[in-house]
Amino acid sequence: MSTRKSLAQFGALLVLASSGQFAFAESDMIPELMFEPEIPEVLTPVRLQQPLAEVPASVTVITAEQMRLWGVSDLVSAFRFVPGFFVSTELISNSSSVVYHSGEMTLARRLEVLVDGRSVYKASFANVDWDKLNIAVEDVERIEITRGPSAASYGTNALQGVINIITRHPADSEEVSARLEYGSEARRRAYLSSALRGLTAQSRVSVYAAKEGQGGDYHADVGTIGGYPDLNQSLGVNWSGAWQPSADNSLRWQVGRQQQKRDNMADSDFQLNSPLERTLSDMAWLRWSSQRSADHQWQLQGYWQSENTENEFDACLPTLSLDGQMAVLYEMNPELADTLARGTLMLQPGAADDATQLQITQVYQGLALGLIDAQQLSVLLSGLGGDAISVSDEEYQVAQWSIAQAVMADGLAEIACGTANYDLYEERAHIEWQDTRRWNDVLRSVQGIGYREDRINSDTYFGGKLKKTQWMAFSNVEYRMFSDLIWSLSVMAEYIPDEKVRYSPRFGMNYLLSDHQSVRMQVARSRRTPDLAEQYLDARLTLRGLSENYLAAPSADLLYRAQASGLEDSLEDERILAWELGYFHYFSNPSLQLDVKLFRETMTDLISTSITLSDVEIVNNGTLTLTGIEGQMSWQPVQGQSLLLGWLLQDREFDAENEMALGAETSLKASWTRNTGSTEQMLAAFWDRSRYLKSGDAAQGHYGQKRISGRTAFNTDLGTLSLTAVYNALAERVLYERDPRWLVKAGWSVDW
């Protein structure tokens, strides 16, 4: 791209954001405020409705209005505006990662994510797939983000925090809403909803679709062949309803289905095409709420969700590696079986010179005919470039039988091709009862009990079916010792059959300097239990529809088998001890909200996971200590305009390199929005800097961010027309980032 063209595009971006003047004129402002005129109240941190000045935790609230003005097309992009949050793309699976402060790229697994109280955190690999939440971003009313350990309120998965996505009540939906969006990089989105609003019953049906990239290309070896996977396509429908049989009782429900398709990164050693992942997910959610009195309310909530993923690809492998006897040998001596199987690759045309191929063939023939013994085999294998391998007589006999079969069939160099599938079916059922009471003028509490059952079925990852059940009991107590001093105590108890009860406590204190100003202190202990893969992994690869082979097998398993056998008893929970000291101030005129905290988080027994079919390492060997200052400020100088600023300065001490992949020591994010009623403008900037990022060195794989985004929109009689542009200064310089230097999209929306 020429310098002149880049400057022209950058100038166009600034024009987009400033097409309405920056002046804070009030004459053409709409009457609504972007932020509420009073201190916002939140429910998520301790399950009690509280004004932010009385919350014993750091909280960020993102509204639907903000997401629209920011030009957010997906939920993950909204977290770029949250202090301490980092967003990137896991390139192997072509999925998004979101972490708080610092964490792994491939498995961002220390944040609990709820959709209307429905946990979308997976039991199999302890992660959240942001493409499969079964909701449209247009149906989201607000997002409450608790930035800090929250296991005391939501269980062991909320090690570092909780994200609560709250959808819009059908009664607050327009009768008909439509959205269309088209952008560069073949990005397209569409949304259509229709709502019925009666006196006692309301409902909304939403249909949404999105597609990014074209698919069909071959992407392999971390992008060195064919670049990065780009296809990400979804189609979903959601039915949300509400019924109020009386003034004190209400029923809410949601039912949804979503189809997801995306391509993954391939391994050129054996995969002929990029794996195409197809997922069908379903969910049903129900919540009954009853207001028994002014001081007593209870709710009963239950949900069921399932996700069926099929990830198909074509592959070719040496027939010897598919021999069942080689699998037996691998169980006895993995190094010997691996060396013999990989050695046949050197017999492929052009893989080695004639002399080397003759030498390898003679070793295999000598083994088949018994001309070399176990000790000689060990020496010969090391002479071919491998390490010395100890071979017992029993292992020798198994190897000889398998190699002899290949030699007699003249199949040492034979390659068999077939179709493989990474399959995974997950299902969750959950029921929870919650009771909220105000006991007197100074004491109130919320308590409850829940039961969860996770079922997994995967021949690929677990060798069949798994089931995990869990009981949870929680209590959050708020005690107003004096009019200006509030104590908070929370605890969660969790029980998994045949395991000890786990407790996660949290203690907080708020001192109110005024109705709009407070100082807070919080200390919390949380933990994350090992996921099912970390305890019960039993992974294998099966090729079906095999081409003609000397084994005469229509299907066969690859000799490798990744197992976490016995780890369920040796792995410890990941633990965190965290404290924070915070200050909150809300100024009513002009509307300005400030929240700052000092924090220290010490995580121990972090589980380091390295899994391939030929090697499994899952151990508690990591610690990570995070110390710093974090804050956010939102300022509405006049009606319709808003400035948002977030920052993080932290020090990261670690002994596990993978925990540093996504995160930064310094992070700044700022946005300006303006809504006059007839026009809208936005300008935002993001800057993340990690001392582990080497300039121009993508191979390090660490995170960094320098980007600017702008948006302008015009309201017309035919709807709202918008144009959004994003400039990424680090394009192609950070390994875990595949966004182009420029991303431009145009949108149209209308409500009736």
Beta strands, then each sheet from edge to edge (+ up, - down):
strand 1: 41-42
strand 2: 50-51
strand 3: 59-63
strand 4: 85-90
strand 5: 95-100
strand 6: 102-103
strand 7: 111-115
strand 8: 118-119
strand 9: 140-147
strand 10: 161-167
strand 11: 176-183
strand 12: 187-197
strand 13: 201-212
strand 14: 232-246
strand 15: 249-263
strand 16: 276-293
strand 17: 296-318
strand 18: 415-438
strand 19: 443-458
strand 20: 464-482
strand 21: 485-495
strand 22: 502-514
strand 23: 517-528
strand 24: 538-539
strand 25: 542-544
strand 26: 555-557
strand 27: 562-563
strand 28: 574-588
strand 29: 591-612
strand 30: 615-636
strand 31: 641-654
strand 32: 662-663
strand 33: 666-675
strand 34: 679-689
strand 35: 705-716
strand 36: 719-728
strand 37: 742-751
sheet 1: 1+ 2-
sheet 2: 3+ 9- 10+ 7+ 8-
sheet 3: 4+ 5-
sheet 4: 6+ 32-
sheet 5: 11+ 12- 13+ 14- 15+ 16- 17+ 18- 19+ 20- 21+ 22- 23+ 28- 29+ 30- 31+ 33- 34+ 35- 36+ 37- 11+
sheet 6: 24+ 27-
sheet 7: 25+ 26-
end
